[in-house]
């Protein structure tokens, strides 16, 4: 498949150049204006120029085109943008007569802009409506009422559902990667916001939760599989469908049309048989992400000294010491290393070395600061466990039935950590509380997140 035999070679250049945001804004201005007229994504050039002029007057940004020419007036900028979009194959011009010219969006441009609009707006995926629609189509299957059309619609919706669920699973990795690469303890509020707002909204939203808990997935699955086995197991029905494919001119050869129908039925059947496995894989990915978030929180809260501070301490010790008597081996472990290559694969024999156990020296005195540091670390590990968080929540609730997270005081790292862990542990086994996330976005301390209500079970 040669993509660039169908679209301009420079089609994507406008999305990677220094003016990419301006071009993207301009494309959506054209898209929204042409979508609102009756001529099917076609509009007069002067109308589009006027809309772009208003944009540049409000935006007031410099524009340097591909010929390195700087434009100053809003009309010059608008005309330059139109010219660039024509040259890169996003829009075309058509002479209407009477000195009038129209701007048209190409079909591939419309497809790309619709996809970008969904990404920008963060459109949520719907799963339950797809499953119920497939179930209704399959249940209404009738040889006398366009059976091929019903089968094709069910097939397309099944492919769409699978693609959406697989996309949900694959995109969790992006959040997992963002969490694991963080190094600084100061990003705890950022982790909280990512966890409670962005991650939940984009992935484990109400639609997926309903798919797993409230909606009758087994009922729809049972109906779909039963009908698919009935249709696929009937030579008469398969013959009718294959002949329909040939009659409609989609495929001329009967045997090829027959295999075409069998493949579509098998795809629908196999997809729903494996649907619960796919959802299990999504849940496993979710647990992996939540586990990474929890481990990162505990790691950041147990390492108070950052790398920069550690090196500064080492340098201070070296600078303040007497070089003639200072033992660098106490700070660094120097060793002689060599690279192993294809010319050096010989493994040197080594005598067996028997380990000797050293006696414990009870006369060694442990510094007070070290004892306090170890005690503090032990204390941290004890307050961040699942049962410790459960006891902490019950202490917060006392004689109340519920507490809102926005009313909790967030001042220290421990406070932020507890808030995140309250959210993470809410669905764990053996926990005596549950949470309900609301639509209210609150600012608490340095964190911004959707408020959630903590209730006693």
C-alpha positions as CSV (number, residue, x, y, z in Angstrom):
1,X,0.0,0.0,0.0
2,X,1.6,3.3,-1.2
3,X,0.0,6.0,0.9
4,X,1.8,8.9,-0.8
5,X,0.5,7.8,-4.2
6,X,-2.9,8.9,-2.9
7,X,-2.0,12.0,-0.8
8,X,0.5,14.8,-1.2
9,X,4.1,13.9,-0.3
10,X,4.2,17.0,2.0
11,X,0.8,16.3,3.5
12,X,2.0,15.9,7.1
13,X,4.7,18.6,6.9
14,X,2.2,21.2,8.2
15,X,1.9,19.2,11.5
16,X,5.6,19.1,12.1
17,X,6.8,22.6,11.1
18,X,7.4,25.5,13.5
19,X,3.9,26.9,12.6
20,X,2.2,23.6,13.2
21,X,-0.3,25.0,15.9
22,X,-1.3,27.9,13.5
23,X,-1.9,25.5,10.6
24,X,-3.8,23.1,12.9
25,X,-6.0,25.9,14.1
26,X,-6.6,27.1,10.6
27,X,-7.5,23.6,9.4
28,X,-10.2,23.3,12.1
29,X,-11.5,26.8,11.3
30,X,-11.9,25.7,7.7
31,X,-13.3,22.3,8.7
32,X,-15.9,23.8,11.1
33,X,-17.0,26.5,8.6
34,X,-17.3,24.2,5.7
35,X,-19.1,21.6,7.8
36,X,-21.8,24.1,8.5
37,X,-22.7,24.9,4.9
38,X,-24.9,22.9,2.6
39,X,-22.3,22.4,-0.1
40,X,-20.6,19.4,1.5
41,X,-17.3,20.8,2.8
42,X,-17.1,23.5,0.2
43,X,-17.1,27.2,0.9
44,X,-16.2,30.5,-0.8
45,X,-12.6,31.5,-0.5
46,X,-13.4,35.1,0.7
47,X,-15.5,33.7,3.6
48,X,-12.6,31.4,4.7
49,X,-10.1,34.3,4.4
50,X,-12.3,36.4,6.5
51,X,-12.5,33.7,9.3
52,X,-8.7,33.3,9.2
53,X,-8.2,37.1,9.3
54,X,-10.3,37.3,12.5
55,X,-8.2,34.4,14.0
56,X,-4.9,36.2,13.3
57,X,-6.2,39.5,14.6
58,X,-7.0,37.7,17.9
59,X,-3.9,35.5,17.9
60,X,-1.4,38.3,16.9
61,X,1.4,35.9,16.1
62,X,4.2,36.1,13.6
63,X,4.0,33.7,10.6
64,X,6.9,32.7,8.5
65,X,5.9,30.6,5.5
66,X,7.8,27.7,3.8
67,X,9.6,30.3,1.6
68,X,11.0,32.0,4.7
69,X,8.8,35.1,4.0
70,X,7.5,37.0,7.0
71,X,3.9,38.2,6.8
72,X,2.7,41.2,8.9
73,X,-1.0,41.8,8.2
74,X,-3.8,39.4,9.1
75,X,-4.9,39.1,5.5
76,X,-1.3,38.3,4.3
77,X,-1.1,35.6,7.0
78,X,-4.5,34.1,6.1
79,X,-3.6,34.0,2.3
80,X,-0.3,32.4,3.1
81,X,-1.9,29.7,5.2
82,X,-4.4,28.9,2.4
83,X,-1.6,28.8,-0.1
84,X,0.4,26.4,2.1
85,X,-2.6,24.1,2.7
86,X,-3.3,24.0,-1.0
87,X,0.4,23.1,-1.8
88,X,0.4,20.3,0.8
89,X,-2.8,18.7,-0.4
90,X,-5.1,19.5,2.6
91,X,-7.5,21.7,0.6
92,X,-8.2,22.5,-3.1
93,X,-9.6,25.4,-5.0
94,X,-12.4,25.4,-7.5
95,X,-13.5,28.2,-9.9
96,X,-17.2,28.9,-9.5
97,X,-17.4,31.6,-12.2
98,X,-18.2,35.3,-11.8
99,X,-14.8,35.8,-10.2
100,X,-15.7,33.5,-7.3
101,X,-13.5,30.7,-6.0
102,X,-14.4,28.0,-3.5
103,X,-12.2,26.1,-0.9
104,X,-12.8,22.4,-0.7
105,X,-11.6,19.9,1.8
106,X,-10.4,16.5,0.4
107,X,-11.9,13.3,1.7
108,X,-8.6,12.2,3.3
109,X,-8.3,15.6,5.0
110,X,-11.7,15.2,6.5
111,X,-10.8,11.7,7.8
112,X,-7.6,13.0,9.5
113,X,-9.3,16.1,11.0
114,X,-12.1,14.0,12.4
115,X,-9.5,11.7,14.1
116,X,-7.5,14.6,15.4
117,X,-10.7,16.2,16.8
118,X,-11.5,13.0,18.7
119,X,-7.9,13.0,20.2
120,X,-8.1,16.7,21.2
121,X,-11.5,16.4,22.7
122,X,-10.7,13.2,24.5
123,X,-13.9,11.5,23.3
124,X,-14.8,8.6,25.5
125,X,-15.2,5.2,24.0
126,X,-18.6,3.5,24.5
127,X,-18.6,-0.3,24.8
128,X,-22.0,-1.3,26.2
129,X,-24.0,0.3,23.4
130,X,-21.9,-1.6,20.8
131,X,-22.5,-4.9,22.5
132,X,-26.2,-4.4,22.8
133,X,-26.4,-3.2,19.2
134,X,-24.6,-6.3,18.0
135,X,-26.9,-8.5,20.1
136,X,-30.0,-6.7,18.7
137,X,-28.8,-7.1,15.1
138,X,-28.0,-10.8,15.5
139,X,-31.2,-11.5,17.4
140,X,-33.2,-9.8,14.5
141,X,-31.4,-11.9,11.8
142,X,-33.9,-13.1,9.2
143,X,-33.3,-14.6,5.8
144,X,-36.2,-12.6,4.4
145,X,-35.0,-9.2,5.6
146,X,-31.5,-8.4,4.2
147,X,-29.5,-11.1,6.1
148,X,-26.3,-10.0,4.5
149,X,-26.7,-6.4,5.6
150,X,-27.4,-7.5,9.2
151,X,-24.3,-9.8,9.2
152,X,-22.1,-7.0,7.8
153,X,-23.2,-4.5,10.4
154,X,-22.7,-7.0,13.2
155,X,-19.2,-7.8,11.8
156,X,-18.2,-4.1,11.6
157,X,-19.4,-3.3,15.1
158,X,-17.6,-6.4,16.4
159,X,-14.3,-5.2,14.8
160,X,-14.9,-1.7,16.2
161,X,-15.5,-3.0,19.7
162,X,-12.4,-5.2,19.6
163,X,-10.3,-2.3,18.3
164,X,-11.5,0.0,21.1
165,X,-10.9,-2.5,23.9
166,X,-7.4,-3.4,22.5
167,X,-6.7,0.3,22.3
168,X,-7.7,0.7,25.9
169,X,-5.3,-2.0,26.9
170,X,-2.4,-0.7,24.8
171,X,-2.6,2.9,25.9
172,X,-2.3,2.1,29.6
173,X,1.4,1.6,28.9
174,X,1.7,5.4,28.2
175,X,0.6,6.1,31.8
176,X,2.7,3.3,33.2
177,X,5.8,4.7,31.4
178,X,5.1,8.3,32.7
179,X,4.8,7.1,36.3
180,X,7.9,4.9,36.3
181,X,10.2,7.5,34.7
182,X,9.5,10.1,37.4
183,X,12.5,10.7,39.8
184,X,11.6,13.6,42.0
185,X,9.6,13.3,45.2
186,X,8.0,16.7,44.5
187,X,5.9,15.2,41.7
188,X,3.6,13.4,44.2
189,X,0.7,15.9,43.6
190,X,1.3,15.3,39.8
191,X,0.9,11.6,40.3
192,X,-2.2,12.2,42.3
193,X,-3.7,14.3,39.5
194,X,-2.7,11.8,36.8
195,X,-4.2,8.9,38.8
196,X,-7.5,10.5,39.9
197,X,-8.4,12.6,36.9
198,X,-6.6,11.9,33.6
199,X,-6.1,8.1,33.9
200,X,-9.6,7.4,35.3
201,X,-11.3,9.7,32.8
202,X,-9.5,8.4,29.7
203,X,-9.4,4.7,30.5
204,X,-11.4,3.3,33.4
205,X,-14.4,5.5,33.0
206,X,-18.0,4.7,33.7
207,X,-18.6,2.9,30.4
208,X,-15.9,0.3,31.1
209,X,-17.0,0.0,34.7
210,X,-20.6,-0.6,33.7
211,X,-19.5,-3.2,31.1
212,X,-17.9,-5.2,33.8
213,X,-20.4,-4.8,36.6
214,X,-23.9,-3.6,35.8
215,X,-24.5,-4.5,32.2
216,X,-25.6,-8.0,31.3
217,X,-22.6,-9.0,29.2
218,X,-23.2,-12.8,29.7
219,X,-26.7,-12.4,28.3
220,X,-25.7,-10.6,25.2
221,X,-22.7,-13.0,24.7
222,X,-25.0,-16.0,25.0
223,X,-27.5,-14.6,22.4
224,X,-24.7,-13.7,19.9
225,X,-22.8,-17.0,20.2
226,X,-26.0,-19.1,19.9
227,X,-27.1,-17.3,16.7
228,X,-23.6,-17.4,15.2
229,X,-23.4,-21.2,15.8
230,X,-26.9,-21.6,14.3
231,X,-26.0,-19.6,11.1
232,X,-22.5,-21.0,10.8
233,X,-23.7,-24.5,11.2
234,X,-26.5,-24.3,8.6
235,X,-25.4,-25.0,5.0
236,X,-28.7,-23.5,3.8
237,X,-28.1,-20.2,5.5
238,X,-24.5,-20.0,4.4
239,X,-25.6,-20.7,0.8
240,X,-28.2,-17.9,0.9
241,X,-25.6,-15.4,2.3
242,X,-23.0,-16.5,-0.3
243,X,-25.4,-16.0,-3.1
244,X,-26.3,-12.6,-1.8
245,X,-22.7,-11.6,-1.9
246,X,-22.5,-12.7,-5.5
247,X,-25.8,-11.0,-6.4
248,X,-24.7,-7.7,-5.0
249,X,-21.5,-7.9,-7.1
250,X,-19.1,-7.8,-4.2
251,X,-17.5,-11.1,-5.2
252,X,-18.1,-12.9,-8.5
253,X,-16.8,-16.4,-7.5
254,X,-19.3,-18.4,-5.4
255,X,-16.6,-20.4,-3.4
256,X,-14.7,-17.2,-2.5
257,X,-18.0,-15.6,-1.4
258,X,-18.8,-18.7,0.7
259,X,-15.4,-18.4,2.4
260,X,-16.0,-14.7,2.9
261,X,-19.2,-15.3,4.8
262,X,-17.7,-18.1,6.9
263,X,-14.7,-15.9,7.9
264,X,-17.1,-13.1,9.0
265,X,-19.2,-15.4,11.1
266,X,-16.0,-17.0,12.7
267,X,-14.6,-13.5,13.5
268,X,-17.8,-12.5,15.4
269,X,-17.9,-15.8,17.2
270,X,-14.2,-15.9,18.1
271,X,-14.3,-12.3,19.2
272,X,-17.1,-12.8,21.7
273,X,-15.6,-16.1,23.0
274,X,-12.4,-14.3,23.8
275,X,-14.0,-11.1,25.0
276,X,-13.7,-11.9,28.7
277,X,-10.0,-12.9,28.1
278,X,-9.4,-9.5,26.6
279,X,-11.1,-7.7,29.5
280,X,-9.0,-9.8,31.9
281,X,-5.8,-8.6,30.1
282,X,-7.1,-5.0,30.5
283,X,-7.6,-5.5,34.2
284,X,-4.1,-7.1,34.5
285,X,-2.6,-4.0,32.8
286,X,-4.6,-1.8,35.1
287,X,-3.2,-3.6,38.1
288,X,0.3,-3.3,36.7
289,X,-0.2,0.5,36.4
290,X,-1.7,0.9,39.8
291,X,1.1,-1.2,41.3
292,X,3.7,0.9,39.6
293,X,2.0,4.1,40.9
294,X,2.0,2.6,44.4
295,X,5.6,1.5,44.3
296,X,6.7,4.9,42.9
297,X,4.9,6.7,45.7
298,X,6.5,4.5,48.4
299,X,9.9,4.8,46.7
300,X,9.8,8.6,46.5
301,X,8.6,8.9,50.1
302,X,11.4,6.6,51.4
303,X,14.2,8.5,49.6
304,X,14.4,12.0,51.0
305,X,17.8,12.8,49.7
306,X,18.0,13.4,45.9
307,X,21.0,12.5,43.8
308,X,22.2,16.1,43.5
309,X,22.3,16.4,47.3
310,X,24.1,13.1,47.7
311,X,26.9,14.2,45.3
312,X,27.2,17.6,47.0
313,X,27.8,15.8,50.3
314,X,30.5,13.6,48.8
315,X,32.2,16.5,47.2
316,X,32.2,18.4,50.5
317,X,33.8,15.5,52.3
318,X,36.5,15.2,49.6
319,X,37.2,19.0,49.5
320,X,37.4,19.3,53.3
321,X,39.7,16.3,53.8
322,X,43.5,16.0,53.8
323,X,44.3,14.4,50.4
324,X,47.5,12.8,51.7
325,X,45.7,10.6,54.2
326,X,42.2,10.5,52.8
327,X,41.0,7.0,51.9
328,X,38.9,7.2,48.8
329,X,38.0,3.5,48.9
330,X,35.6,4.4,51.7
331,X,33.6,6.4,49.3
332,X,34.0,4.7,45.9
333,X,34.5,1.1,44.8
334,X,37.1,1.2,42.0
335,X,37.6,-1.9,39.9
336,X,39.4,-2.8,36.7
337,X,37.0,-3.8,33.9
338,X,37.5,-5.0,30.4
339,X,35.1,-5.4,27.5
340,X,34.4,-9.0,26.2
341,X,34.5,-9.3,22.4
342,X,34.5,-12.0,19.8
343,X,38.3,-12.2,20.0
344,X,38.3,-12.7,23.8
345,X,35.9,-15.5,24.8
346,X,38.3,-17.4,27.1
347,X,37.0,-17.9,30.6
348,X,39.8,-18.0,33.2
349,X,39.7,-20.8,35.7
350,X,39.3,-19.8,39.2
351,X,40.0,-21.7,42.4
352,X,37.1,-22.5,44.6
353,X,36.8,-20.0,47.4
354,X,35.1,-21.1,50.6
355,X,33.2,-18.3,52.3
356,X,34.2,-17.5,55.9
357,X,31.7,-16.2,58.4
358,X,32.8,-13.2,60.3
359,X,32.0,-12.9,63.9
360,X,29.6,-10.1,64.9
361,X,31.3,-7.3,66.6
362,X,29.0,-6.1,69.4
363,X,31.4,-3.3,70.4
364,X,30.5,-1.3,67.3
365,X,28.4,1.7,68.2
366,X,25.6,2.7,65.9
367,X,25.4,6.6,65.5
368,X,22.2,8.1,66.9
369,X,21.3,9.8,63.6
370,X,21.5,6.4,61.8
371,X,19.2,4.8,64.3
372,X,16.7,7.6,63.9
373,X,16.8,7.3,60.1
374,X,16.2,3.5,60.2
375,X,13.4,4.0,62.7
376,X,11.8,6.6,60.5
377,X,12.0,4.3,57.5
378,X,10.4,1.4,59.4
379,X,7.7,3.8,60.6
380,X,7.0,4.8,57.0
381,X,6.8,1.3,55.8
382,X,4.3,0.5,58.6
383,X,2.0,3.4,57.9
384,X,1.7,2.9,54.1
385,X,0.5,-0.7,54.1
386,X,-3.0,-1.8,53.1
387,X,-4.2,-2.5,56.6
388,X,-2.5,0.7,58.0
389,X,-4.4,2.8,55.4
390,X,-7.6,0.9,56.3
391,X,-7.2,1.8,60.0
392,X,-6.3,5.4,59.1
393,X,-9.6,5.7,57.1
394,X,-11.6,4.2,59.9
395,X,-10.0,6.7,62.3
396,X,-11.0,9.5,59.9
397,X,-14.6,8.3,59.7
398,X,-14.9,7.7,63.5
399,X,-18.7,8.0,64.0
400,X,-19.4,9.5,60.6
401,X,-20.7,7.6,57.6
402,X,-18.7,9.4,55.0
403,X,-15.9,12.0,54.5
404,X,-15.1,14.0,51.4
405,X,-11.4,13.9,50.2
406,X,-11.5,17.7,49.6
407,X,-11.8,18.2,53.4
408,X,-8.6,16.3,54.2
409,X,-5.6,18.4,55.0
410,X,-2.7,18.0,52.6
411,X,0.5,19.6,53.9
412,X,3.2,16.9,54.0
413,X,4.3,14.2,51.6
414,X,2.8,11.7,54.0
415,X,-0.6,13.4,53.6
416,X,-0.4,13.2,49.7
417,X,0.7,9.6,49.9
418,X,-2.1,8.6,52.2
419,X,-4.7,10.2,49.9
420,X,-3.4,8.4,46.9
421,X,-3.2,5.1,48.7
422,X,-6.8,5.5,50.1
423,X,-7.9,5.7,46.5
424,X,-5.7,2.7,45.4
425,X,-6.7,0.4,48.2
426,X,-10.4,1.2,48.0
427,X,-11.3,-1.9,46.0
428,X,-8.8,-4.3,47.7
429,X,-10.0,-7.3,49.7
430,X,-10.4,-6.9,53.4
431,X,-10.9,-3.1,53.2
432,X,-13.7,-1.6,55.3
433,X,-14.4,1.5,53.2
434,X,-15.3,2.3,49.6
435,X,-15.1,5.5,47.5
436,X,-17.3,7.3,45.0
437,X,-15.7,9.7,42.6
438,X,-17.7,12.9,41.9
439,X,-17.5,15.3,39.0
440,X,-16.3,18.2,41.2
441,X,-12.7,19.1,40.5
442,X,-11.1,20.5,43.6
443,X,-7.7,22.1,44.5
444,X,-6.4,20.7,47.7
445,X,-2.9,21.8,48.7
446,X,-0.7,21.4,45.6
447,X,-3.0,18.8,44.1
448,X,-5.9,19.2,41.7
449,X,-8.2,16.2,41.3
450,X,-11.8,15.1,41.1
451,X,-13.2,15.0,44.6
452,X,-14.2,11.6,45.9
453,X,-16.4,10.5,48.9
454,X,-15.0,8.0,51.4
455,X,-17.7,5.8,52.9
456,X,-17.7,3.1,55.5
457,X,-18.9,-0.3,54.1
